[in-house]
Amino acid sequence: MDNLSQTPLILITGGSRGVGAATARLAAAKGYDVAISFISNEAAALAVAADVEAAGRRALPMRADSADPAQVARLFAAIDREFGRIDVLVNNAAIIARQSRLEDLDFERMQRIFAVNAIGPILCAQQAARRMSLRHHGRGGSVINISSASARLGSPNEYVDYAASKGAVETFTTGFAKEVARDGIRVNCVRPGHIYTEMHASGGEPARVDRVKDSIPMGRGGQPEEVARAILWLASDQASFITGTFLDVTGGK
C-alpha cells in the first residue's frame, strides 16, 4: 500500500456525536488526520469534519453501518485511497433502545443491538488488523473498543440487552489483544459511565445523567471530552506497554 500520508490516521466509528465527536476533535488537535463513520446524522458528521479541518487536519466523514460487512469494507477502502494508512481504530459506534424490562424486549431489537454493538467492532477490527499487522506488512497500530460501565453493572430494568452486547465487546477485547500482541497492535477498552451525550434520549430519558448523578461517587456526570482524553492516551505511545486492559471513566461508579 502506498504511504500517501505522513500524518497518523485515526478512524472513529460513530463519530458524529457525543464521545465520538469529542474524540475526533481532540485527535485533530493532537495531530491526527481523522476519518469518522456515521449512519444518519450527516449534518453533524460534516460539522465534526469542518472542526477537524479548522484544526489543520484532513477529515473523511463517511456514511457506513458498522454492522454491515460490505459497508465496513467500503469505509476501509476509502481510507486506503484517501490516506494510505490507518494507525488507530476507535470502535465507538453503538446504539441503545428504550428502557425496558427483559421480558418486554423484542427479537429485532436484540438482533440490531448485537449487530451494531458487538459484531460491528469485530468487523472493523478485522479490517484494521489486515492493514496494521506486522504479519501483513503493516506498521502496527492501536485499537480502542468503547464498552460501558453497564457491562459490569448489567443495567437491570433499563437495557440488559445493551449491557450484554458491551460484555461481548469486553471479551472480544481480551481475546483480540492476545491474538495480535506480537503483530504490533495494541487493543484496549474504555468503559464510560454516565456521560452527558444525546444517547440517553434514544433510551427515552434525555435527563438520565442528572437523575443518577447522586449515585456516582464524584457526584456528577462526565463530559464527552473526559472520555476522549482517556481514549487518546491509550492510543498514544505513552501507553506503549499496555494492551488488553480496561480503563473506567465513570467518576468512581
Backbone bond lengths (Angstrom), bond angles and torsions (degrees), N, CA, C in turn:
res aa  C-N    CA-C-N  psi(-1)  N-CA   C-N-CA  omega(-1)  CA-C   N-CA-C  phi
1 M - - - 1.458 - - 1.519 109.48 -
2 D 1.311 115.67 132.17 1.463 119.65 178.73 1.519 110.09 -65.67
3 N 1.312 115.75 135.31 1.464 119.39 176.43 1.524 107.75 -85.41
4 L 1.320 115.81 90.39 1.456 120.59 -173.16 1.519 112.11 -77.08
5 S 1.326 116.83 -25.29 1.462 120.11 -172.99 1.516 110.49 -129.71
6 Q 1.318 115.90 142.26 1.467 120.86 173.44 1.536 110.79 -91.92
7 T 1.312 116.53 -5.40 1.467 121.13 -178.18 1.518 109.65 -94.77
8 P 1.328 118.67 134.41 1.467 119.53 179.60 1.527 111.17 -63.51
9 L 1.321 115.28 147.30 1.460 121.88 -176.72 1.531 109.19 -115.40
10 I 1.320 115.38 130.76 1.464 121.50 175.15 1.524 107.99 -115.17
11 L 1.325 116.33 133.87 1.465 122.33 172.87 1.513 108.32 -108.08
12 I 1.327 115.88 126.19 1.462 121.86 178.19 1.519 107.50 -119.37
13 T 1.322 117.25 112.96 1.459 119.10 176.48 1.527 108.21 -77.90
14 G 1.314 115.32 147.12 1.457 118.65 -175.95 1.520 111.36 61.68
15 G 1.328 115.83 47.07 1.461 120.61 -170.48 1.514 115.84 -94.44
16 S 1.331 117.92 10.07 1.468 118.62 -174.38 1.522 113.30 -89.35
17 R 1.332 117.70 -18.76 1.463 120.10 -174.24 1.526 110.31 -142.86
18 G 1.316 115.95 167.61 1.455 122.93 167.27 1.511 114.11 56.65
19 V 1.323 115.29 -135.11 1.468 121.32 -177.74 1.528 111.00 -61.58
20 G 1.338 117.69 -38.96 1.460 120.28 -179.34 1.515 112.47 -62.54
21 A 1.324 116.63 -44.13 1.462 120.60 179.33 1.521 110.97 -66.11
22 A 1.326 116.86 -42.04 1.468 120.09 178.58 1.522 110.66 -62.51
23 T 1.327 116.55 -38.31 1.469 120.74 179.13 1.526 110.79 -67.57
24 A 1.333 116.65 -39.12 1.472 120.38 178.36 1.527 110.56 -61.74
25 R 1.319 116.53 -45.78 1.473 120.17 -177.72 1.530 110.85 -65.97
26 L 1.325 116.66 -42.51 1.466 119.72 -179.39 1.536 110.39 -69.00
27 A 1.327 116.83 -37.45 1.467 120.08 178.58 1.526 110.73 -61.24
28 A 1.343 116.73 -42.21 1.461 119.98 178.24 1.525 110.22 -61.77
29 A 1.332 116.16 -41.67 1.466 119.76 179.24 1.520 111.42 -63.78
30 K 1.340 116.70 -27.61 1.470 121.34 -179.57 1.523 112.37 -91.23
31 G 1.344 117.49 3.71 1.453 119.38 172.40 1.506 117.25 102.90
32 Y 1.322 118.23 10.33 1.462 121.03 177.53 1.522 111.37 -90.52
33 D 1.333 117.26 143.88 1.449 120.86 155.65 1.527 106.75 -73.70
34 V 1.332 116.06 151.05 1.465 119.55 -168.54 1.524 111.24 -131.76
35 A 1.337 115.81 123.96 1.461 121.52 168.02 1.526 107.55 -107.38
36 I 1.326 116.15 136.49 1.464 119.70 175.13 1.518 108.98 -129.36
37 S 1.320 115.18 145.55 1.459 119.91 171.00 1.519 108.53 -107.87
38 F 1.322 114.04 153.58 1.461 120.53 176.38 1.523 107.03 -149.42
39 I 1.338 116.09 164.86 1.471 119.08 177.68 1.520 110.89 -109.59
40 S 1.330 117.82 -52.55 1.461 118.60 -169.66 1.525 114.59 -116.84
41 N 1.318 117.84 -37.35 1.466 119.27 -168.47 1.526 111.13 -93.36
42 E 1.334 114.91 80.25 1.463 119.37 -176.73 1.528 111.78 -64.81
43 A 1.325 117.27 -38.63 1.465 120.12 -178.72 1.525 110.87 -60.74
44 A 1.331 116.38 -42.64 1.464 119.98 178.78 1.524 110.87 -65.28
45 A 1.339 117.23 -40.53 1.465 121.01 179.03 1.524 111.07 -63.31
46 L 1.320 116.51 -42.08 1.466 120.02 179.46 1.529 111.04 -66.40
47 A 1.329 116.99 -33.46 1.463 120.01 177.60 1.522 110.75 -66.82
48 V 1.329 116.92 -40.84 1.469 120.19 176.69 1.531 109.54 -63.57
49 A 1.333 116.87 -44.36 1.465 120.41 179.44 1.528 110.99 -60.14
50 A 1.318 116.71 -39.82 1.469 120.27 178.46 1.527 110.91 -63.35
51 D 1.331 116.67 -38.33 1.468 120.21 177.42 1.530 111.03 -65.48
52 V 1.335 116.80 -39.62 1.469 120.85 177.34 1.529 109.87 -61.16
53 E 1.335 115.80 -45.43 1.466 119.51 -178.96 1.524 111.62 -68.70
54 A 1.324 116.78 -32.56 1.468 120.06 176.34 1.524 111.41 -65.05
55 A 1.336 115.96 -25.39 1.466 121.16 176.37 1.524 112.02 -83.72
56 G 1.342 116.83 2.22 1.462 120.86 176.23 1.512 114.73 89.82
57 R 1.340 117.45 14.82 1.467 121.49 -178.67 1.521 110.69 -115.94
58 R 1.322 115.72 162.55 1.458 120.77 178.14 1.522 109.88 -85.38
59 A 1.329 115.40 146.12 1.459 121.02 -178.75 1.522 110.34 -129.76
60 L 1.328 115.35 144.23 1.463 121.30 173.67 1.530 107.77 -133.01
61 P 1.340 117.14 98.32 1.458 118.97 172.36 1.524 108.94 -89.02
62 M 1.333 117.07 132.32 1.462 118.81 -175.45 1.519 110.35 -144.06
63 R 1.330 114.71 131.59 1.463 119.79 176.78 1.527 108.37 -71.80
64 A 1.318 117.01 122.73 1.465 120.63 179.65 1.521 109.16 -161.49
65 D 1.305 115.70 126.35 1.464 122.10 175.29 1.523 107.09 -87.38
66 S 1.323 116.33 113.31 1.474 119.11 -174.19 1.522 112.59 -68.50
67 A 1.330 118.29 -10.17 1.462 120.42 175.97 1.528 112.75 -84.34
68 D 1.335 117.26 -5.44 1.462 122.18 -177.06 1.530 108.95 -108.84
69 P 1.333 117.82 112.30 1.467 119.20 -175.31 1.519 113.86 -59.27
70 A 1.325 118.25 -32.69 1.466 120.26 179.46 1.529 110.52 -68.09
71 Q 1.332 116.58 -40.97 1.468 119.21 179.15 1.531 111.06 -69.58
72 V 1.323 116.76 -35.50 1.470 120.10 176.76 1.527 109.63 -64.39
73 A 1.324 117.03 -43.51 1.470 120.39 178.76 1.524 111.00 -61.02
74 R 1.359 117.35 -40.81 1.462 120.40 178.09 1.526 111.57 -65.24
75 L 1.325 116.71 -38.19 1.464 120.86 178.53 1.523 110.47 -60.44
76 F 1.329 116.75 -47.30 1.469 119.98 -178.52 1.524 111.43 -70.70
77 A 1.325 117.66 -32.97 1.464 119.93 175.88 1.529 110.67 -64.52
78 A 1.328 116.79 -37.27 1.464 120.06 177.72 1.524 110.70 -66.57
79 I 1.325 117.16 -38.52 1.470 120.74 176.65 1.523 110.14 -63.94
80 D 1.346 116.75 -40.84 1.468 120.18 176.58 1.529 110.74 -57.33
81 R 1.322 115.54 -45.73 1.466 120.15 -177.15 1.525 111.74 -67.61
82 E 1.326 116.58 -44.51 1.466 121.02 -172.32 1.519 113.09 -79.39
83 F 1.327 116.76 -35.28 1.465 120.16 -170.49 1.526 113.73 -124.40
84 G 1.328 116.98 -29.02 1.461 119.78 -179.71 1.514 114.23 72.14
85 R 1.350 117.32 14.14 1.465 119.33 -179.41 1.526 108.88 -163.77
86 I 1.328 115.48 158.70 1.454 121.32 166.98 1.524 107.21 -144.70
87 D 1.302 115.95 128.42 1.462 121.50 -175.48 1.520 113.21 -110.11
88 V 1.312 116.36 -32.39 1.467 121.27 -178.06 1.526 108.64 -137.93
89 L 1.323 115.87 132.99 1.461 122.60 170.36 1.520 108.33 -114.96
90 V 1.331 116.27 125.90 1.460 121.44 173.66 1.527 107.61 -110.99
91 N 1.323 115.65 108.58 1.465 121.39 -179.65 1.528 108.37 -84.42
92 N 1.328 114.70 84.74 1.455 121.26 -172.85 1.524 113.39 -106.14
93 A 1.336 118.15 -24.69 1.464 120.33 -175.15 1.521 110.53 -59.45
94 A 1.316 115.44 129.93 1.465 120.51 179.61 1.518 108.56 -161.06
95 I 1.325 115.04 155.56 1.461 120.13 177.19 1.517 109.83 -128.91
96 I 1.314 113.18 158.75 1.457 121.81 178.02 1.520 105.35 -135.11
97 A 1.325 116.83 154.64 1.466 119.75 176.93 1.528 108.77 -121.42
98 R 1.310 115.84 179.54 1.466 119.66 -172.34 1.521 111.60 -61.28
99 Q 1.318 115.87 145.23 1.462 121.34 179.17 1.531 109.60 -55.72
100 S 1.322 115.19 134.07 1.460 119.47 -174.74 1.522 109.58 -162.53
101 R 1.313 116.04 148.95 1.464 119.56 169.45 1.527 109.73 -74.82
102 L 1.328 115.27 157.36 1.463 120.84 -174.29 1.522 112.48 -56.29
103 E 1.338 117.41 -42.06 1.463 118.34 -172.98 1.525 112.98 -67.91
104 D 1.325 116.50 -12.26 1.464 120.24 -179.83 1.533 113.42 -102.74
105 L 1.312 118.30 3.37 1.473 120.50 -179.94 1.526 109.81 -75.46
106 D 1.331 116.42 137.08 1.462 117.85 176.10 1.528 110.64 -95.25
107 F 1.317 114.01 158.59 1.465 121.44 -172.00 1.525 112.02 -63.70
108 E 1.345 117.06 -41.30 1.463 119.88 -178.69 1.523 111.05 -62.30
109 R 1.329 116.63 -37.88 1.470 120.41 176.81 1.528 110.49 -61.49
110 M 1.343 116.66 -48.46 1.466 119.83 -179.74 1.523 110.79 -58.28
111 Q 1.334 115.87 -45.54 1.468 119.77 -178.56 1.522 111.53 -60.83
112 R 1.331 116.82 -45.04 1.462 120.21 -177.17 1.521 111.20 -67.76
113 I 1.322 116.78 -40.37 1.468 119.50 -179.73 1.525 110.38 -64.02
114 F 1.321 117.72 -42.93 1.469 119.03 178.32 1.524 111.63 -70.71
115 A 1.330 117.56 -35.24 1.468 119.80 179.16 1.524 111.07 -61.27
116 V 1.327 116.73 -47.02 1.465 120.40 -177.09 1.528 111.18 -77.22
117 N 1.333 116.88 -47.55 1.466 120.60 -168.31 1.519 113.67 -82.70
118 A 1.330 118.42 -29.32 1.465 120.94 -175.85 1.527 112.77 -111.81
119 I 1.330 117.28 -48.07 1.462 118.86 -179.53 1.528 110.65 -74.52
120 G 1.329 117.59 -38.36 1.470 121.10 -179.92 1.514 113.52 -52.87
121 P 1.341 118.83 -51.44 1.463 118.99 178.17 1.528 113.86 -59.62
122 I 1.340 116.54 -33.92 1.466 119.37 179.37 1.534 109.92 -68.82
123 L 1.335 117.13 -42.95 1.466 119.99 177.98 1.528 111.35 -60.86
124 C 1.333 116.35 -43.34 1.471 119.38 -179.19 1.525 110.99 -68.17
125 A 1.323 116.80 -40.16 1.463 120.37 179.65 1.529 111.07 -64.79
126 Q 1.314 116.08 -36.01 1.471 120.90 177.67 1.530 110.19 -60.09
127 Q 1.334 116.37 -47.40 1.462 120.22 178.39 1.535 111.18 -64.51
128 A 1.332 116.41 -41.95 1.464 119.89 -179.62 1.524 111.09 -63.67
129 A 1.335 117.05 -41.86 1.465 120.79 -177.48 1.525 111.27 -62.69
130 R 1.333 116.03 -36.83 1.470 119.17 179.93 1.530 111.56 -64.13
131 R 1.326 116.61 -23.02 1.466 121.36 -178.87 1.526 112.49 -99.36
132 M 1.329 117.07 -34.59 1.466 120.99 -175.42 1.527 113.26 -84.95
133 S 1.312 117.24 -34.80 1.462 121.81 -166.66 1.529 113.14 -61.61
134 L 1.314 115.89 136.36 1.464 120.69 175.33 1.523 110.66 -59.93
135 R 1.329 117.55 -31.90 1.469 119.72 -179.27 1.525 111.59 -69.65
136 H 1.339 116.24 -17.96 1.471 121.21 174.66 1.527 110.97 -106.22
137 H 1.341 115.53 20.93 1.470 122.42 177.89 1.531 112.40 66.31
138 G 1.331 116.39 28.54 1.458 121.43 173.91 1.520 110.81 -86.25
139 R 1.332 115.38 -177.93 1.473 121.56 -179.11 1.520 112.59 -103.36
140 G 1.338 117.29 8.29 1.451 119.97 -172.85 1.521 110.12 86.49
141 G 1.307 115.85 -178.71 1.453 118.98 -179.11 1.509 111.30 171.05
142 S 1.315 114.84 -171.35 1.453 121.67 -176.62 1.522 109.59 -137.73
143 V 1.321 116.20 136.07 1.462 122.22 175.31 1.521 107.48 -118.91
144 I 1.333 115.81 129.06 1.460 121.35 176.87 1.520 107.34 -118.36
145 N 1.313 116.19 115.30 1.458 120.78 175.41 1.527 109.24 -92.40
146 I 1.330 116.32 137.49 1.453 119.75 178.83 1.522 108.49 -101.33
147 S 1.319 115.40 113.11 1.459 121.30 176.83 1.523 107.91 -98.37
148 S 1.299 117.11 -139.24 1.463 123.01 -178.14 1.508 107.80 -166.98
149 A 1.329 115.91 148.27 1.471 118.60 173.20 1.526 110.57 -57.01
150 S 1.326 117.09 -21.70 1.470 119.63 179.10 1.527 112.39 -62.24
151 A 1.336 116.98 -25.04 1.470 118.94 177.86 1.516 111.06 -62.74
152 R 1.339 117.02 -29.99 1.463 121.45 175.76 1.524 112.31 -87.50
153 L 1.336 116.59 -33.26 1.468 121.48 -171.02 1.520 113.45 -95.65
154 G 1.345 117.67 -25.90 1.454 121.01 173.17 1.513 116.73 91.78
155 S 1.327 118.27 -16.31 1.473 123.31 178.40 1.531 114.23 49.17
156 P 1.335 117.95 50.97 1.466 119.40 179.20 1.523 111.35 -62.09
157 N 1.318 115.40 145.25 1.470 124.28 178.72 1.531 113.24 69.50
158 E 1.299 117.78 0.81 1.460 120.22 -177.11 1.527 111.70 -127.08
159 Y 1.337 116.13 -67.85 1.478 118.93 -172.44 1.530 110.30 -145.97
160 V 1.324 117.21 61.42 1.468 118.55 179.82 1.526 110.84 -61.03
161 D 1.333 116.84 -34.63 1.471 119.47 -179.85 1.529 111.06 -67.18
162 Y 1.328 116.95 -41.70 1.470 121.22 176.46 1.527 110.21 -61.68
163 A 1.336 116.57 -47.06 1.468 120.51 -179.53 1.529 110.65 -60.03
164 A 1.328 116.45 -41.32 1.467 120.18 179.95 1.526 110.93 -65.67
165 S 1.329 117.11 -37.40 1.471 119.56 178.21 1.519 110.49 -65.14
166 K 1.325 117.06 -35.34 1.466 120.41 178.18 1.530 110.90 -73.20
167 G 1.321 117.10 -32.18 1.469 119.15 172.49 1.517 111.28 -60.36
168 A 1.333 116.15 -38.09 1.466 119.93 176.56 1.525 110.84 -62.96
169 V 1.338 116.90 -40.87 1.468 121.02 177.97 1.528 110.32 -59.29
170 E 1.331 116.62 -38.63 1.464 119.40 -177.83 1.524 111.81 -69.01
171 T 1.325 117.65 -42.28 1.460 119.36 177.20 1.523 110.90 -65.48
172 F 1.316 116.33 -39.57 1.469 120.85 174.65 1.529 110.78 -58.64
173 T 1.324 117.13 -43.01 1.470 121.06 178.63 1.528 110.41 -55.50
174 T 1.322 115.74 -47.80 1.472 120.63 -176.99 1.531 111.17 -62.11
175 G 1.314 116.84 -47.35 1.460 119.96 -177.08 1.518 113.02 -69.41
176 F 1.316 116.22 -44.23 1.463 120.57 -178.50 1.523 110.56 -66.09
177 A 1.328 116.85 -39.06 1.475 120.26 179.14 1.524 110.69 -58.56
178 K 1.320 116.81 -43.79 1.469 120.08 -179.59 1.522 111.04 -69.30
179 E 1.324 116.34 -35.31 1.464 120.51 -176.77 1.522 112.06 -66.57
180 V 1.326 117.66 -37.02 1.472 120.14 -173.31 1.529 113.55 -110.55
181 A 1.322 117.06 11.03 1.470 119.99 -176.04 1.528 111.94 -60.30
182 R 1.321 118.23 -32.49 1.474 120.51 179.28 1.523 112.31 -95.36
183 D 1.329 116.04 6.79 1.463 120.75 177.98 1.523 111.45 -103.83
184 G 1.340 116.31 12.41 1.456 119.93 176.50 1.521 114.92 83.33
185 I 1.335 117.14 12.44 1.467 120.81 -178.15 1.529 109.31 -115.75
186 R 1.317 114.93 124.74 1.465 120.02 173.06 1.527 108.75 -98.08
187 V 1.336 116.18 139.08 1.467 121.73 -177.20 1.523 108.35 -129.04
188 N 1.317 116.35 117.63 1.457 120.83 -179.20 1.517 110.20 -133.81
189 C 1.323 115.50 174.08 1.451 120.84 -173.14 1.526 109.92 -139.06
190 V 1.323 115.97 136.69 1.456 122.08 174.64 1.521 108.35 -110.63
191 R 1.332 115.37 133.98 1.467 121.14 177.46 1.526 109.10 -110.80
192 P 1.330 118.69 95.87 1.461 118.76 172.89 1.524 110.64 -70.85
193 G 1.328 114.89 150.62 1.457 120.56 172.38 1.515 109.56 -97.60
194 H 1.319 116.05 -132.21 1.471 121.00 -179.25 1.525 108.80 -83.02
195 I 1.319 115.28 105.25 1.468 122.03 -174.77 1.530 108.18 -116.15
196 Y 1.319 116.34 141.65 1.467 120.95 178.01 1.523 110.06 -73.32
197 T 1.336 116.82 93.27 1.462 121.68 174.56 1.526 108.24 -137.01
198 E 1.339 114.72 170.95 1.467 119.95 -179.87 1.524 112.67 -74.40
199 M 1.331 118.12 -7.61 1.458 120.29 -176.21 1.531 111.77 -59.94
200 H 1.331 116.95 -32.53 1.464 119.40 -175.85 1.532 111.43 -63.41
201 A 1.322 116.39 -29.63 1.465 118.71 177.51 1.529 111.02 -63.47
202 S 1.347 117.07 -32.80 1.459 120.85 177.31 1.519 111.15 -63.68
203 G 1.323 116.06 -28.56 1.458 120.23 178.19 1.513 113.11 -86.74
204 G 1.334 116.67 0.89 1.446 120.87 175.85 1.514 115.20 92.98
205 E 1.344 116.71 3.43 1.465 119.19 -178.25 1.527 110.18 -139.36
206 P 1.335 117.61 83.15 1.471 120.08 -176.48 1.528 113.62 -57.02
207 A 1.335 117.78 -30.71 1.469 121.27 -176.04 1.534 112.52 -95.94
208 R 1.320 116.82 22.68 1.467 120.38 -173.50 1.528 112.71 -57.22
209 V 1.323 117.83 -41.21 1.467 120.02 -176.74 1.525 110.48 -61.26
210 D 1.320 116.59 -42.42 1.458 119.00 179.09 1.528 111.32 -64.99
211 R 1.329 117.46 -34.17 1.469 119.77 178.86 1.521 111.67 -64.39
212 V 1.339 116.96 -38.93 1.467 119.63 -171.71 1.525 113.50 -99.91
213 K 1.335 118.06 -0.91 1.465 118.38 -169.19 1.529 113.43 -63.21
214 D 1.331 118.06 -26.87 1.462 118.65 179.25 1.525 112.18 -69.59
215 S 1.350 117.18 -17.72 1.467 120.08 177.21 1.525 111.77 -82.62
216 I 1.333 117.20 -7.19 1.465 121.91 179.99 1.526 108.18 -89.30
217 P 1.335 119.31 128.15 1.463 119.65 -178.10 1.522 114.29 -51.03
218 M 1.331 118.35 -37.11 1.457 120.17 179.49 1.531 112.75 -79.33
219 G 1.339 116.55 -7.65 1.452 120.04 172.60 1.517 115.67 76.88
220 R 1.324 117.41 16.22 1.463 120.58 179.74 1.514 109.78 -153.73
221 G 1.333 115.11 161.86 1.448 120.20 170.89 1.517 110.45 -81.28
222 G 1.316 115.46 167.91 1.459 120.50 179.77 1.509 111.84 -98.16
223 Q 1.319 115.79 161.57 1.461 122.34 176.03 1.541 109.38 -100.34
224 P 1.329 117.13 148.69 1.465 119.39 179.29 1.531 113.09 -54.08
225 E 1.330 116.65 -35.06 1.465 120.27 -179.27 1.525 112.03 -64.02
226 E 1.336 116.47 -29.45 1.470 119.44 179.04 1.525 110.98 -69.56
227 V 1.316 116.58 -33.72 1.467 120.57 175.22 1.529 109.76 -72.94
228 A 1.321 116.17 -40.97 1.475 120.62 -179.28 1.523 111.02 -58.22
229 R 1.318 117.28 -39.76 1.474 119.41 -179.76 1.522 111.34 -63.55
230 A 1.334 116.86 -37.98 1.466 120.14 177.94 1.525 111.05 -66.20
231 I 1.332 115.87 -42.28 1.467 120.59 179.95 1.528 110.20 -60.53
232 L 1.315 116.22 -48.20 1.468 119.39 -174.81 1.518 112.20 -73.96
233 W 1.314 118.13 -24.67 1.465 119.19 172.15 1.527 110.01 -67.72
234 L 1.323 117.60 -45.70 1.462 119.76 178.55 1.529 111.56 -63.01
235 A 1.326 116.39 -31.63 1.470 119.87 179.27 1.521 112.62 -73.59
236 S 1.323 116.46 -20.26 1.463 120.75 -169.90 1.521 112.36 -86.46
237 D 1.340 115.13 168.70 1.458 120.75 176.84 1.525 112.24 -66.62
238 Q 1.324 117.87 -15.41 1.467 119.74 175.72 1.527 111.18 -64.12
239 A 1.333 116.46 -20.44 1.470 121.11 179.10 1.529 110.77 -107.43
240 S 1.328 116.47 33.92 1.475 121.34 -168.99 1.525 115.08 -64.43
241 F 1.337 118.55 -20.97 1.478 120.64 -179.55 1.527 110.55 -111.22
242 I 1.324 116.08 23.28 1.461 121.20 -176.64 1.521 108.99 -117.00
243 T 1.326 116.09 118.33 1.455 120.92 171.92 1.518 108.56 -148.30
244 G 1.335 115.42 152.38 1.456 120.93 179.77 1.515 113.65 69.26
245 T 1.317 117.21 25.34 1.460 119.31 -176.45 1.520 111.35 -114.50
246 F 1.338 115.61 167.09 1.462 123.64 -174.90 1.510 108.60 -126.53
247 L 1.324 115.67 127.55 1.466 121.22 -178.53 1.518 108.23 -116.36
248 D 1.337 116.03 114.62 1.462 121.23 178.29 1.520 110.09 -82.39
249 V 1.329 115.86 129.87 1.465 121.94 174.13 1.525 105.10 -122.30
250 T 1.331 114.29 76.85 1.458 120.77 -164.62 1.525 114.05 -130.94
251 G 1.315 118.96 2.36 1.458 119.97 -175.14 1.518 113.13 66.56
252 G 1.349 115.55 19.21 1.458 120.16 175.63 1.502 116.16 99.42
253 K 1.353 116.99 -1.90 1.471 119.86 -177.00 1.517 111.00 -83.09
